[in-house]
Amino acid sequence: MLYDAPGGSSPSLLMSDATTILVDTQLERDDAAAAAIDLYRHLVGDGTIAALPSADEEARFRVLDERFVAETGIRALGLHASGHRWSEDGHGGAHLVDGGRENGIFCRYDGSFTIRCPECHAALSLGDEGSDALEEALVVWCDAPDSAYVACPSCATWTPLHHWRSPSHDFAVGHFAITLYGAHLKGLLGGNEYAATLLRHRLGDIAGDYTVVFAKA
């Protein structure tokens, strides 16, 4: 089991639910939609998720596999591709269309986070002295991600935004991501390697290198 069931009860799908986000920080923007559609077809095909998403602003696919729910605490999945949104395809399923709010930035829902410079490992948060370059990089990322660089206030090194990591697992950028609604799957960080590897493989993370972000829905 990758999560701690609260009091032995089944997790509900409330707006305050814990969520775990797996972010592919390496995939190119042009390949994100194809990756999301491929995983959608795989998970619908093996009976893991429903074919149609919820009508919520943030589309969620309900988990149908009761064993998956019992083992993970996850009740729904979100599949994200930068610059795209899910829509019904008219044939009982869904497909991605251009547009929507997906910008490839994943963090805590209150917008706060701390990241570390990939060169000197100094911590940086929005509002810190010298964080102007981070704020600018976030804006640039949405339109021209290849040009989104952050200047570290400590070592003055410019590095790509997607190379910065969060020690608290509350931030990542990437053009393809999977949101797991219902639990913080701390087991993905270690301690249950077999179960974590199985879950990552089931979700298409064969190399096991998707970045983990914990948030609240």
C-alpha positions, 0 to 999 in steps of 0.5 A, a space after each residue: 500500500 502506498 498511502 495511509 488510509 485515514 482511520 481505515 475509511 475509504 478516501 472521498 472525492 472532496 475539493 479538499 482531497 490530497 493529490 499527488 502529481 507526477 510530472 514529466 519534466 523532460 518531454 517536449 511540449 509538442 509531444 505532450 498531447 500524444 503522451 496524454 492520449 496514449 496513456 488515456 487509451 491504455 487506462 481506459 482499455 484496461 478498465 482503470 478509468 472511465 472513458 469520459 471525464 467529469 464536467 468540472 473545470 479540471 477534468 477528472 477521470 473516475 477510477 473504475 478499478 476497485 483494487 487500484 482504489 484500495 491499494 492507492 487511495 486514488 479515486 480519480 485521475 487527471 491527465 494534463 498536456 500543455 495547451 490542451 483540454 479534454 472534450 467528448 469525442 462524440 463516440 463515448 470517449 474523450 480526446 484532447 483539443 487545443 486551448 484550455 488552461 494547462 500551462 505546465 506549472 504544478 505546485 501547491 494550490 495556494 501557489 506557494 513553493 520552495 525550489 533549489 538551484 541545481 548548481 549550488 542548491 540554495 533555496 528560493 521562493 517567490 517573494 524572496 530577495 532576488 526572486 524576480 528572475 523566478 517570477 519572470 521565468 514562470 511567465 516566460 514558461 507559459 509562452 516560450 518554455 525553452 527560454 525560461 531560465 532562472 538566475 540564482 541569487 546565490 551563485 548567479 548561475 542561469 539554469 532552465 526552470 525545469 531543472 529546479 527541484 523542490 525539496 518539499 515536493 511542492 513544485 515542478 514544471 513539465 508539459 505532461 503530468 498525471 494528477 492522482 486525486 485522493 491521497 499523498 502517495 509518499 511511497 513514490 518517494 521510497 520505502 515501498 519500491 516494488 509497489 511504487 515501481 508497479 504504479 509508475 509503470 502502470 502510469 507510463 513512467 517506465 524510467 521512474 523519473 517523473 517528479 512527484 508534487 504533493 498538493 490539495 485539490 
